C-alpha cells in the first residue's frame, strides 16, 4: 500500500492531538469517545478516524484509520465502533470537517435522563439553535443510532446521546473540540442550576436575537458600515 500523503499524515497527527486534548480538558476519560476529520484527496473523499480500543496516548499516526464515505476502511487497525455516525455526518453535512464524540460527565448525566439542554443560558445558541437536543437511545455502533444522531443534529452543531454521551462538529478539529468543551460547560451549569431550583428559560424571540448575533460574530465588517 502506498504511503499516505503529508497532508493526510498531518491530519492524522491533528486527530490524535484532539483526542488527547479531549481527555486533558476533562470532557472524556480513558478510551471512550472518538475523533475524526474530513479527508479530501485525489483518490476519494472520506475521513480519518481514531481506531477502536486503543488508548489515545498509545495511538500513533499509522493507527488512525482512513475511510471512504461508502464506509470502506483501509490500514491495519479497525475504525472506532462509531464510524457509522461519523460517515453519515460527513455525507449529510458539507459544513462539517471535524467531529468530536465524548462521554463528557455532565452532558452524559443529563443524557442519562434523556434531557437535552434548553435555552436556560444564551450560550446554548453556540450550538446553532434554541436548544441542544438529546438523540433517543440506540445501541452504540448501529445505523439506528446514526439516524437518530443526524436528526438531533439537524440545523445544529452539537447534540447529546441518551444514555451515552455527546457529539460536537465543526469546520475544524479545534472548532469541534472548543464546542464540545462549551457544551460540557453548559451541561454542568444547567445541572448546578437544577440542583438549587428551576431555571427560567429565555424566550424564543431572545434566542433568535442571540443566534443572529452569533451568525455575524467575528465576521469582518463590510467597508460600507
Ligand atoms: Zn460513545
Boltz pocket constraint, residues with backbone or C-beta under 6 A from the ligand:
constraints:
  - pocket:
      binder: B
      contacts: [[A, 32], [A, 33], [A, 82], [A, 101], [A, 102], [A, 103], [A, 140], [A, 164], [A, 165]]
      max_distance: 6.0
